[in-house]
Amino acid sequence: MARLWEANPSAEFKRRLGRSALELGNTNSSPSCPDIWEMDNGDFAIIGRDVTAAYTGRLPHDVSVAADERIVVIPRNMLIAAKPEIPHA
């Protein structure tokens, strides 16, 4: 069965939402992950810590993770900083 949505691996990074990890104090030496980016096709890329293995056995009953998906966690301050730049529609 075909998926209704599929990630487009040819999409390009368009703009960072919020501030960088360095600006937010989430890294101390280089501008590394985590990060939130809008892609040129309108999708969003989230760069964070892969915690899939830690959460797989305790997902809510209506949550599933496909073999090609990962659970990614980013710091709270990063998403809050990005909130004003996330489109409403």
N, CA, C and O atoms as CSV, one atom per row, in Angstrom:
chain,resi,resn,atom,element,x,y,z
A,1,MET,N,N,0.830,-1.181,0.000
A,1,MET,CA,C,0.000,0.000,0.000
A,1,MET,C,C,0.877,1.248,0.000
A,1,MET,O,O,1.812,1.348,0.795
A,2,ALA,N,N,0.593,2.171,-0.858
A,2,ALA,CA,C,1.382,3.394,-0.969
A,2,ALA,C,C,1.102,4.328,0.210
A,2,ALA,O,O,-0.029,4.412,0.688
A,3,ARG,N,N,2.108,5.005,0.657
A,3,ARG,CA,C,1.952,5.997,1.720
A,3,ARG,C,C,1.313,7.263,1.160
A,3,ARG,O,O,1.526,7.602,-0.004
A,4,LEU,N,N,0.544,7.953,1.968
A,4,LEU,CA,C,-0.068,9.203,1.534
A,4,LEU,C,C,0.944,10.347,1.478
A,4,LEU,O,O,0.782,11.286,0.699
A,5,TRP,N,N,1.974,10.265,2.296
A,5,TRP,CA,C,3.041,11.269,2.292
A,5,TRP,C,C,4.369,10.542,2.286
A,5,TRP,O,O,4.536,9.512,2.939
A,6,GLU,N,N,5.296,11.085,1.550
A,6,GLU,CA,C,6.653,10.536,1.520
A,6,GLU,C,C,7.633,11.702,1.523
A,6,GLU,O,O,7.401,12.711,0.857
A,7,ALA,N,N,8.713,11.570,2.259
A,7,ALA,CA,C,9.750,12.595,2.270
A,7,ALA,C,C,10.388,12.683,0.888
A,7,ALA,O,O,10.606,11.669,0.226
A,8,ASN,N,N,10.683,13.903,0.464
A,8,ASN,CA,C,11.318,14.126,-0.831
A,8,ASN,C,C,12.811,14.361,-0.600
A,8,ASN,O,O,13.195,15.447,-0.167
A,9,PRO,N,N,13.654,13.377,-0.876
A,9,PRO,CA,C,15.084,13.528,-0.600
A,9,PRO,C,C,15.799,14.530,-1.505
A,9,PRO,O,O,16.975,14.826,-1.292
A,10,SER,N,N,15.101,15.052,-2.511
A,10,SER,CA,C,15.730,16.069,-3.356
A,10,SER,C,C,15.398,17.491,-2.900
A,10,SER,O,O,15.906,18.454,-3.475
A,11,ALA,N,N,14.554,17.635,-1.875
A,11,ALA,CA,C,14.235,18.962,-1.340
A,11,ALA,C,C,15.495,19.579,-0.734
A,11,ALA,O,O,16.347,18.877,-0.191
A,12,GLU,N,N,15.592,20.886,-0.837
A,12,GLU,CA,C,16.750,21.620,-0.325
A,12,GLU,C,C,16.382,22.357,0.965
A,12,GLU,O,O,15.217,22.682,1.193
A,13,PHE,N,N,17.386,22.615,1.801
A,13,PHE,CA,C,17.186,23.408,3.002
A,13,PHE,C,C,16.922,24.851,2.588
A,13,PHE,O,O,17.718,25.442,1.858
A,14,LYS,N,N,15.809,25.422,3.049
A,14,LYS,CA,C,15.417,26.786,2.672
A,14,LYS,C,C,15.808,27.800,3.751
A,14,LYS,O,O,16.497,28.781,3.474
A,15,ARG,N,N,15.352,27.545,4.997
A,15,ARG,CA,C,15.661,28.502,6.072
A,15,ARG,C,C,15.554,27.836,7.436
A,15,ARG,O,O,14.737,26.943,7.657
A,16,ARG,N,N,16.399,28.298,8.332
A,16,ARG,CA,C,16.355,27.831,9.721
A,16,ARG,C,C,15.158,28.492,10.394
A,16,ARG,O,O,14.878,29.668,10.162
A,17,LEU,N,N,14.463,27.739,11.219
A,17,LEU,CA,C,13.397,28.296,12.038
A,17,LEU,C,C,13.947,28.501,13.441
A,17,LEU,O,O,14.539,27.594,14.026
A,18,GLY,N,N,13.750,29.682,13.965
A,18,GLY,CA,C,14.263,29.976,15.296
A,18,GLY,C,C,15.726,30.352,15.248
A,18,GLY,O,O,16.177,31.026,14.322
A,19,ARG,N,N,16.462,29.915,16.248
A,19,ARG,CA,C,17.876,30.248,16.363
A,19,ARG,C,C,18.718,28.981,16.370
A,19,ARG,O,O,18.210,27.889,16.623
A,20,SER,N,N,19.986,29.131,16.097
A,20,SER,CA,C,20.889,27.982,16.052
A,20,SER,C,C,21.131,27.427,17.457
A,20,SER,O,O,20.884,28.099,18.459
A,21,ALA,N,N,21.613,26.201,17.506
A,21,ALA,CA,C,21.951,25.568,18.783
A,21,ALA,C,C,23.002,26.379,19.528
A,21,ALA,O,O,22.968,26.460,20.756
A,22,LEU,N,N,23.927,26.975,18.802
A,22,LEU,CA,C,24.966,27.794,19.416
A,22,LEU,C,C,24.355,29.033,20.064
A,22,LEU,O,O,24.701,29.373,21.195
A,23,GLU,N,N,23.447,29.711,19.355
A,23,GLU,CA,C,22.796,30.902,19.891
A,23,GLU,C,C,21.959,30.595,21.139
A,23,GLU,O,O,21.869,31.418,22.050
A,24,LEU,N,N,21.351,29.412,21.174
A,24,LEU,CA,C,20.486,29.034,22.288
A,24,LEU,C,C,21.237,28.414,23.462
A,24,LEU,O,O,20.641,28.150,24.507
A,25,GLY,N,N,22.525,28.181,23.303
A,25,GLY,CA,C,23.308,27.578,24.379
A,25,GLY,C,C,23.154,26.072,24.470
A,25,GLY,O,O,23.435,25.482,25.513
A,26,ASN,N,N,22.706,25.435,23.377
A,26,ASN,CA,C,22.543,23.983,23.369
A,26,ASN,C,C,23.785,23.257,22.886
A,26,ASN,O,O,23.807,22.026,22.844
A,27,THR,N,N,24.806,23.992,22.525
A,27,THR,CA,C,26.118,23.445,22.187
A,27,THR,C,C,27.134,24.465,22.669
A,27,THR,O,O,26.816,25.650,22.766
A,28,ASN,N,N,28.341,24.034,22.971
A,28,ASN,CA,C,29.305,24.975,23.537
A,28,ASN,C,C,30.517,25.250,22.671
A,28,ASN,O,O,31.345,26.087,23.031
A,29,SER,N,N,30.650,24.570,21.538
A,29,SER,CA,C,31.879,24.794,20.784
A,29,SER,C,C,31.659,25.008,19.292
A,29,SER,O,O,32.421,25.745,18.665
A,30,SER,N,N,30.656,24.395,18.715
A,30,SER,CA,C,30.454,24.547,17.279
A,30,SER,C,C,28.959,24.528,16.975
A,30,SER,O,O,28.173,23.994,17.757
A,31,PRO,N,N,28.572,25.097,15.863
A,31,PRO,CA,C,27.149,25.095,15.501
A,31,PRO,C,C,26.713,23.718,15.011
A,31,PRO,O,O,26.604,23.486,13.807
A,32,SER,N,N,26.468,22.824,15.934
A,32,SER,CA,C,26.052,21.463,15.585
A,32,SER,C,C,24.586,21.280,15.932
A,32,SER,O,O,23.908,22.225,16.335
A,33,CYS,N,N,24.105,20.058,15.773
A,33,CYS,CA,C,22.699,19.800,16.033
A,33,CYS,C,C,22.376,20.127,17.476
A,33,CYS,O,O,23.296,20.207,18.291
A,34,PRO,N,N,21.169,20.313,17.818
A,34,PRO,CA,C,19.932,20.158,17.070
A,34,PRO,C,C,19.598,21.377,16.210
A,34,PRO,O,O,20.228,22.429,16.324
A,35,ASP,N,N,18.597,21.212,15.349
A,35,ASP,CA,C,18.199,22.309,14.475
A,35,ASP,C,C,16.823,22.028,13.883
A,35,ASP,O,O,16.376,20.882,13.853
A,36,ILE,N,N,16.155,23.077,13.414
A,36,ILE,CA,C,14.861,22.977,12.738
A,36,ILE,C,C,14.953,23.771,11.448
A,36,ILE,O,O,15.318,24.947,11.455
A,37,TRP,N,N,14.617,23.115,10.332
A,37,TRP,CA,C,14.713,23.769,9.021
A,37,TRP,C,C,13.437,23.584,8.214
A,37,TRP,O,O,12.826,22.515,8.230
A,38,GLU,N,N,13.047,24.631,7.512
A,38,GLU,CA,C,11.989,24.523,6.507
A,38,GLU,C,C,12.659,24.149,5.199
A,38,GLU,O,O,13.687,24.718,4.834
A,39,MET,N,N,12.073,23.191,4.494
A,39,MET,CA,C,12.609,22.759,3.212
A,39,MET,C,C,11.958,23.561,2.088
A,39,MET,O,O,10.910,24.175,2.290
A,40,ASP,N,N,12.571,23.558,0.912
A,40,ASP,CA,C,12.018,24.355,-0.191
A,40,ASP,C,C,10.694,23.820,-0.730
A,40,ASP,O,O,10.032,24.498,-1.516
A,41,ASN,N,N,10.301,22.618,-0.322
A,41,ASN,CA,C,9.008,22.079,-0.744
A,41,ASN,C,C,7.937,22.275,0.331
A,41,ASN,O,O,6.810,21.807,0.170
A,42,GLY,N,N,8.280,22.969,1.432
A,42,GLY,CA,C,7.328,23.251,2.495
A,42,GLY,C,C,7.382,22.278,3.656
A,42,GLY,O,O,6.785,22.554,4.696
A,43,ASP,N,N,8.066,21.155,3.527
A,43,ASP,CA,C,8.220,20.217,4.630
A,43,ASP,C,C,9.240,20.768,5.627
A,43,ASP,O,O,9.871,21.795,5.375
A,44,PHE,N,N,9.397,20.078,6.760
A,44,PHE,CA,C,10.338,20.514,7.785
A,44,PHE,C,C,11.314,19.393,8.113
A,44,PHE,O,O,10.940,18.221,8.152
A,45,ALA,N,N,12.559,19.763,8.345
A,45,ALA,CA,C,13.592,18.805,8.755
A,45,ALA,C,C,13.966,19.131,10.197
A,45,ALA,O,O,14.239,20.283,10.534
A,46,ILE,N,N,13.976,18.110,11.036
A,46,ILE,CA,C,14.350,18.257,12.435
A,46,ILE,C,C,15.636,17.472,12.653
A,46,ILE,O,O,15.710,16.282,12.346
A,47,ILE,N,N,16.634,18.142,13.180
A,47,ILE,CA,C,17.905,17.499,13.502
A,47,ILE,C,C,17.984,17.422,15.021
A,47,ILE,O,O,17.946,18.447,15.700
A,48,GLY,N,N,18.092,16.221,15.549
A,48,GLY,CA,C,18.130,16.061,16.993
A,48,GLY,C,C,18.712,14.716,17.371
A,48,GLY,O,O,19.297,14.024,16.538
A,49,ARG,N,N,18.551,14.354,18.616
A,49,ARG,CA,C,19.068,13.086,19.114
A,49,ARG,C,C,18.101,11.962,18.751
A,49,ARG,O,O,16.899,12.067,18.993
A,50,ASP,N,N,18.626,10.899,18.175
A,50,ASP,CA,C,17.829,9.718,17.834
A,50,ASP,C,C,17.599,8.917,19.110
A,50,ASP,O,O,18.532,8.338,19.666
A,51,VAL,N,N,16.343,8.889,19.571
A,51,VAL,CA,C,15.996,8.161,20.792
A,51,VAL,C,C,15.034,7.008,20.496
A,51,VAL,O,O,14.341,6.521,21.389
A,52,THR,N,N,15.002,6.582,19.243
A,52,THR,CA,C,14.067,5.545,18.819
A,52,THR,C,C,14.181,4.291,19.666
A,52,THR,O,O,13.170,3.775,20.144
A,53,ALA,N,N,15.375,3.801,19.857
A,53,ALA,CA,C,15.559,2.554,20.611
A,53,ALA,C,C,15.062,2.686,22.043
A,53,ALA,O,O,14.500,1.741,22.597
A,54,ALA,N,N,15.265,3.843,22.637
A,54,ALA,CA,C,14.858,4.045,24.026
A,54,ALA,C,C,13.340,4.091,24.194
A,54,ALA,O,O,12.826,3.749,25.259
A,55,TYR,N,N,12.621,4.509,23.156
A,55,TYR,CA,C,11.172,4.681,23.263
A,55,TYR,C,C,10.351,3.598,22.571
A,55,TYR,O,O,9.147,3.515,22.810
A,56,THR,N,N,10.940,2.785,21.744
A,56,THR,CA,C,10.194,1.813,20.947
A,56,THR,C,C,9.269,0.933,21.773
A,56,THR,O,O,8.137,0.693,21.353
A,57,GLY,N,N,9.690,0.455,22.900
A,57,GLY,CA,C,8.870,-0.431,23.714
A,57,GLY,C,C,7.818,0.255,24.558
A,57,GLY,O,O,7.034,-0.418,25.227
A,58,ARG,N,N,7.780,1.585,24.544
A,58,ARG,CA,C,6.816,2.294,25.399
A,58,ARG,C,C,6.100,3.435,24.687
A,58,ARG,O,O,5.840,4.486,25.273
A,59,LEU,N,N,5.788,3.212,23.423
A,59,LEU,CA,C,5.038,4.198,22.649
A,59,LEU,C,C,3.568,4.194,23.055
A,59,LEU,O,O,3.044,3.154,23.454
A,60,PRO,N,N,2.892,5.345,22.960
A,60,PRO,CA,C,1.445,5.352,23.184
A,60,PRO,C,C,0.762,4.387,22.212
A,60,PRO,O,O,1.310,4.082,21.153
A,61,HIS,N,N,-0.424,3.910,22.566
A,61,HIS,CA,C,-1.100,2.864,21.789
A,61,HIS,C,C,-1.371,3.249,20.334
A,61,HIS,O,O,-1.457,2.371,19.476
A,62,ASP,N,N,-1.504,4.531,20.043
A,62,ASP,CA,C,-1.816,4.953,18.674
A,62,ASP,C,C,-0.608,5.529,17.926
A,62,ASP,O,O,-0.771,6.251,16.943
A,63,VAL,N,N,0.592,5.210,18.392
A,63,VAL,CA,C,1.826,5.695,17.775
A,63,VAL,C,C,2.621,4.514,17.250
A,63,VAL,O,O,2.760,3.495,17.927
A,64,SER,N,N,3.141,4.658,16.038
A,64,SER,CA,C,4.021,3.635,15.488
A,64,SER,C,C,5.186,4.306,14.780
A,64,SER,O,O,5.087,5.454,14.345
A,65,VAL,N,N,6.275,3.588,14.669
A,65,VAL,CA,C,7.473,4.096,14.001
A,65,VAL,C,C,7.853,3.080,12.935
A,65,VAL,O,O,8.204,1.943,13.248
A,66,ALA,N,N,7.782,3.498,11.669
A,66,ALA,CA,C,8.135,2.605,10.570
A,66,ALA,C,C,9.635,2.328,10.568
A,66,ALA,O,O,10.404,3.034,11.219
A,67,ALA,N,N,10.034,1.319,9.849
A,67,ALA,CA,C,11.445,0.933,9.798
A,67,ALA,C,C,12.346,2.061,9.295
A,67,ALA,O,O,13.516,2.140,9.670
A,68,ASP,N,N,11.799,2.931,8.445
A,68,ASP,CA,C,12.606,4.035,7.911
A,68,ASP,C,C,12.352,5.356,8.641
A,68,ASP,O,O,12.702,6.418,8.125
A,69,GLU,N,N,11.747,5.308,9.836
A,69,GLU,CA,C,11.490,6.500,10.643
A,69,GLU,C,C,12.267,6.434,11.954
A,69,GLU,O,O,12.671,5.357,12.393
A,70,ARG,N,N,12.469,7.585,12.568
A,70,ARG,CA,C,13.161,7.674,13.848
A,70,ARG,C,C,12.426,8.658,14.741
A,70,ARG,O,O,11.816,9.609,14.252
A,71,ILE,N,N,12.480,8.435,16.037
A,71,ILE,CA,C,11.989,9.398,17.019
A,71,ILE,C,C,13.166,10.311,17.338
A,71,ILE,O,O,14.226,9.849,17.761
A,72,VAL,N,N,12.972,11.598,17.132
A,72,VAL,CA,C,14.033,12.573,17.337
A,72,VAL,C,C,13.584,13.571,18.394
A,72,VAL,O,O,12.456,14.061,18.348
A,73,VAL,N,N,14.449,13.869,19.332
A,73,VAL,CA,C,14.153,14.828,20.389
A,73,VAL,C,C,15.050,16.055,20.210
A,73,VAL,O,O,16.245,15.947,19.933
A,74,ILE,N,N,14.425,17.229,20.381
A,74,ILE,CA,C,15.158,18.492,20.361
A,74,ILE,C,C,14.871,19.219,21.664
A,74,ILE,O,O,13.880,18.914,22.327
A,75,PRO,N,N,15.712,20.174,22.049
A,75,PRO,CA,C,15.473,20.917,23.286
A,75,PRO,C,C,14.214,21.785,23.200
A,75,PRO,O,O,13.880,22.320,22.143
A,76,ARG,N,N,13.538,21.908,24.317
A,76,ARG,CA,C,12.329,22.722,24.396
A,76,ARG,C,C,12.584,24.159,23.934
A,76,ARG,O,O,11.781,24.726,23.193
A,77,ASN,N,N,13.710,24.751,24.373
A,77,ASN,CA,C,13.975,26.148,24.023
A,77,ASN,C,C,14.122,26.343,22.517
A,77,ASN,O,O,13.875,27.438,22.012
A,78,MET,N,N,14.517,25.309,21.800
A,78,MET,CA,C,14.669,25.414,20.356
A,78,MET,C,C,13.310,25.515,19.656
A,78,MET,O,O,13.131,26.346,18.766
A,79,LEU,N,N,12.368,24.683,20.050
A,79,LEU,CA,C,11.044,24.740,19.433
A,79,LEU,C,C,10.325,26.035,19.812
A,79,LEU,O,O,9.640,26.626,18.978
A,80,ILE,N,N,10.472,26.477,21.053
A,80,ILE,CA,C,9.857,27.734,21.471
A,80,ILE,C,C,10.426,28.900,20.678
A,80,ILE,O,O,9.680,29.795,20.280
A,81,ALA,N,N,11.731,28.906,20.442
A,81,ALA,CA,C,12.356,29.967,19.645
A,81,ALA,C,C,11.871,29.953,18.198
A,81,ALA,O,O,11.828,31.000,17.552
A,82,ALA,N,N,11.506,28.778,17.682
A,82,ALA,CA,C,11.056,28.647,16.301
A,82,ALA,C,C,9.575,28.952,16.132
A,82,ALA,O,O,9.126,29.225,15.018
A,83,LYS,N,N,8.815,28.910,17.209
A,83,LYS,CA,C,7.353,29.048,17.139
A,83,LYS,C,C,6.882,30.243,16.312
A,83,LYS,O,O,5.982,30.071,15.490
A,84,PRO,N,N,7.439,31.444,16.483
A,84,PRO,CA,C,6.954,32.585,15.696
A,84,PRO,C,C,7.174,32.436,14.179
A,84,PRO,O,O,6.510,33.106,13.387
A,85,GLU,N,N,8.093,31.572,13.784
A,85,GLU,CA,C,8.411,31.409,12.364
A,85,GLU,C,C,7.723,30.202,11.736
A,85,GLU,O,O,7.856,29.982,10.532
A,86,ILE,N,N,6.994,29.419,12.519
A,86,ILE,CA,C,6.293,28.250,11.986
A,86,ILE,C,C,4.997,28.739,11.345
A,86,ILE,O,O,4.188,29.380,12.016
A,87,PRO,N,N,4.784,28.450,10.062
A,87,PRO,CA,C,3.566,28.919,9.395
A,87,PRO,C,C,2.301,28.404,10.069
A,87,PRO,O,O,2.275,27.293,10.599
A,88,HIS,N,N,1.263,29.215,10.044
A,88,HIS,CA,C,-0.016,28.839,10.648
A,88,HIS,C,C,-0.887,28.024,9.697
A,88,HIS,O,O,-1.803,27.331,10.139
A,89,ALA,N,N,-0.618,28.098,8.440
A,89,ALA,CA,C,-1.418,27.341,7.467
A,89,ALA,C,C,-0.543,26.844,6.338
A,89,ALA,O,O,-1.034,26.187,5.420
